[in-house]
Amino acid sequence: MSNKAIVEYDGKKLELDAIIGTENEVGLDITQLRAKTGMITLDPGYGNTGSCTSDITFIDGEKGILRYRGYAIEELAEKSTFLETAFLVLYGHLPSQKELNTFSAGISAEAGLHYAMKSHFDGFPANAPPMAILSAMLNTLACYNTELLTTATDGPKFEVPALKIMSKVRTIAAWAYRTSKGRPYMPPSPRLSYCGNFLHMMFSQPFDLYEVIPEVEKALDLFLILHADHEQNCSTSTVRMVGSARANLFSSVAAGVGALWGPLHGGANAEVIAMLNNIHDNGIKLSDYVEAAKDKNSDTKLMGFGHRVYKSFDPRAKILKLHVDRVLDKLHIDDPLLDIAKQLEDVALHDEYFIERNLYPNVDFYSGILLRAIGIPVNMFTVMFAIGRMPGWIANWREMLCQEQRISRPRQIYTGETLRSYVQIGSR
Ligand code: SDX
């Protein structure tokens, strides 16, 4: 495999180094392109542009491969836990029992919120979008941890904010939900697991504590494992972009929440349920819906379908589809939306339009049905995605700083007006 490439334009030639990754991906190093040729590359949406090298997650979109630090997502989904996977994503190795115990104890210890933060929740209207509250309150954590507003990548100055964010994101999410229901806030219980504590804070009532059902706890843990990282997706790239200005971790992950909220990204899981409900409630023929999704003149999309990277199946969708069946069966839930989803997938996967464009179900296609089964309300679906993605955002922020990456500042090709003189209009 050659480690050089030649760019030739307008009589000029430039030799570029080829960076070859451990999975034989090839990236052409254009860091000197403008200095040596005056030219830049142009790639709106960055579909062909690598922003960094990374050791965290590997995706092979053609083969449907996803690995965190070299471990296959299928193995982690089957055998690991979210906290063990989070440690792996953050620190690059599976934790020893001692390391895991320390990590888990740190997470448990950090679940509470400063009492004064309660007044912030009281100020939100009942219909405040939970993603807006999440982003705001992650930034508000910075107000109560001013000594942690650093870009440290090791030791307590990194570990403590990372633990705080990983742990408190659940409390903020649960309290955002309770704000919307006008319910009193439920403090965390140190006795419960990561997921059990979240479900407790979401659904317990003062004299009627939520009973954590093992199947529900395991399903939520699986959901979080599958969302823990996904290389340079829109929200992770946002976290890296904000962090590259040496913004602190609280501010950087709060920015990631903003990007994730978009319906083309993390917001899709809720959109899938809206789509399935629309089909179910209005008795829409699946073939008619698929035709509408193919019609460029309609704003209908098959939500939960397609992906920038996966041009074959998204392994997370396959795992979720398998587990959704198991969880609904164990919880004796018969969700008509699951049948619609499976039939819709079947119609689409046999349709030339989707086949030609390599459009397959992505992580969001079945995740919403799993969340519904465990009782999470739809307006909290993207918040659940953010809870899962937190270790990935933190790990990428840290890696970018360890690489001592310069501030991210893309260039552009200007296509506006050329120089023109100012003409005063009327008399002033
Ligand atoms: C996530 O990047 C990540 O890793 C993200 C994520 C993660 O873990 O972080 O995996 C999580 O965000 C998953 C994606 C969730 N979003 C959706 O499900 C929304 C629906 N999907 C589409 O909007 C779209 O597929 C995207 C946004 C996911 C990908 O967009 P791209 O890569 O820009 O692809 P594109 O829009 O250029 O599509 C290529 C073609 C187009 O048709 P043509 O112009 O070639 O004729 O495919 C069509 C698109 O119109 N197309 C769809 C479609 N998705 C793509 N047509 C109908 N329905 C769809 N869902």
Residues whose N, C-alpha, C, O or C-beta is under 5 A from the ligand:
A	BS01	SDX	H230 N233 C234 P263 L264 H265 G266 A268 A293 K301 L302 M303 G304 F305 G306 H307 R308 R357 N362 D364
